[in-house]
Every structure is written in structure tokens, then in C-alpha cells.
């Protein structure tokens, strides 16, 4: 019984995410390299391209109400708003990188 509890504890620790405030550096690099030109490094969309495409402010409380599944779908499949098109990344990033981007954009709160 005791070994079983140790195993469960160990498995739980393996899945622990970084402490609040810590950012996944790879996800941050992916965001800056693939997303920030439109969404801005802060997610507010106040770049020239972001304003032109009328991207939403990802740091707003309203945007943060989106589910992880909705955010993941947009990253994987892309999005279209009027004439503006965001490319999808399902063929360019692995599933773990996409999940990390979802977690990263959750850190972009006001």
C-alpha cells in the first residue's frame, strides 16, 4: 500500500506545471516568433498588423473566458475575421507545443 501511494505521488509530481508566474520559455519563444507580430508581445493586438486585422485583446477578461478547447482550435486550424486570416499551426507545431501556447496565452491577463 505504501509503495502504491509513493507511485501515485511521484506520478502527480511529474505532471506538476510551473509555479504561478513562471513562463514556459519555449512557448514564449513560439508566441513571439509566430504570434506577436499580430497579437503583440503582450497579447493586446496593438501592433500595426493587429490593428489592421482587428485582432482581439487576449489579455481582456472577456477573451480569457474562452475555453482552452476554443483557443487550441484557433491555434491548430487558424481563424478568419473578415479579410483577415490567421494561419493554423497543426502541421507546424506538435500537440505539446500547441498546448503550451494555450497555457502561455492564459498568462497574458490584464
C-alpha positions as CSV (number, residue, x, y, z in Angstrom):
1,X,0.0,0.0,0.0
2,X,2.8,2.4,0.9
3,X,4.6,1.8,-2.4
4,X,1.4,2.4,-4.2
5,X,1.0,5.8,-2.5
6,X,4.6,6.7,-3.4
7,X,4.0,5.8,-7.0
8,X,0.8,8.0,-7.1
9,X,2.7,10.8,-5.5
10,X,5.6,10.5,-8.0
11,X,3.2,10.4,-10.9
12,X,1.5,13.5,-9.6
13,X,4.8,15.4,-9.3
14,X,5.8,14.5,-12.9
15,X,2.6,16.3,-14.1
16,X,3.1,19.4,-12.0
17,X,3.1,22.6,-14.0
18,X,5.5,25.5,-13.3
19,X,4.7,27.7,-10.3
20,X,2.4,30.6,-10.9
21,X,4.3,33.4,-12.6
22,X,6.8,31.1,-14.3
23,X,6.5,31.0,-18.0
24,X,7.4,28.2,-20.4
25,X,10.3,29.7,-22.3
26,X,9.7,27.6,-25.4
27,X,6.1,28.6,-25.5
28,X,7.1,32.2,-25.0
29,X,9.6,31.9,-27.9
30,X,6.9,30.3,-30.1
31,X,4.4,33.0,-29.3
32,X,6.9,35.8,-30.0
33,X,8.0,34.1,-33.2
34,X,4.7,33.1,-34.6
35,X,2.0,35.2,-32.9
36,X,3.4,38.5,-31.6
37,X,3.6,40.2,-35.0
38,X,-0.2,40.5,-35.0
39,X,-1.2,39.9,-31.4
40,X,1.7,41.8,-29.8
41,X,4.1,40.5,-27.2
42,X,1.5,41.4,-24.5
43,X,-1.4,39.9,-26.4
44,X,-3.3,43.2,-26.7
45,X,-3.2,43.2,-30.5
46,X,-2.0,46.8,-30.7
47,X,0.6,46.1,-33.5
48,X,0.1,47.7,-36.9
49,X,-0.9,44.3,-38.3
50,X,-3.1,43.5,-35.3
51,X,-5.0,46.8,-35.7
52,X,-5.4,46.2,-39.4
53,X,-6.8,42.7,-38.7
54,X,-8.8,43.9,-35.7
55,X,-7.4,41.1,-33.5
56,X,-8.9,40.7,-30.1
57,X,-7.2,41.7,-26.9
58,X,-6.1,38.3,-25.5
59,X,-5.4,39.9,-22.1
60,X,-9.0,41.1,-21.6
61,X,-11.3,39.3,-19.2
62,X,-13.8,38.7,-22.0
63,X,-11.2,37.0,-24.2
64,X,-9.9,35.0,-21.3
65,X,-13.3,33.4,-20.8
66,X,-12.7,31.4,-23.9
67,X,-12.2,27.7,-23.2
68,X,-8.9,26.0,-23.7
69,X,-10.5,24.0,-26.5
70,X,-11.6,27.1,-28.3
71,X,-8.1,28.6,-28.1
72,X,-6.5,25.3,-29.1
73,X,-8.8,25.1,-32.2
74,X,-7.8,28.6,-33.3
75,X,-4.1,27.8,-33.0
76,X,-4.5,24.5,-34.8
77,X,-6.9,25.5,-37.5
78,X,-6.3,29.2,-37.8
79,X,-9.0,31.8,-37.8
80,X,-10.7,34.2,-40.2
81,X,-12.3,37.5,-39.4
82,X,-13.4,39.4,-42.5
83,X,-10.5,39.5,-44.9
84,X,-8.0,38.8,-42.1
85,X,-6.7,35.2,-41.9
86,X,-4.6,33.7,-39.2
87,X,-2.8,30.5,-40.4
88,X,-3.2,27.3,-38.5
89,X,-0.3,25.6,-36.8
90,X,-1.4,21.9,-36.5
91,X,1.0,20.9,-39.2
92,X,3.8,23.1,-38.0
93,X,3.8,22.6,-34.2
94,X,3.4,19.4,-32.2
95,X,0.5,18.9,-29.9
96,X,2.6,19.6,-26.8
97,X,3.8,23.0,-28.2
98,X,0.2,23.9,-29.0
99,X,-0.9,23.0,-25.5
100,X,1.9,25.1,-24.2
101,X,0.8,28.1,-26.3
102,X,-2.7,27.7,-24.9
103,X,-1.2,27.8,-21.4
104,X,1.0,30.8,-22.3
105,X,-1.8,33.0,-23.6
106,X,-3.5,32.3,-20.3
107,X,-0.7,34.3,-18.7
108,X,-1.5,37.4,-20.8
109,X,-4.1,38.8,-18.3
110,X,-4.5,42.4,-17.5
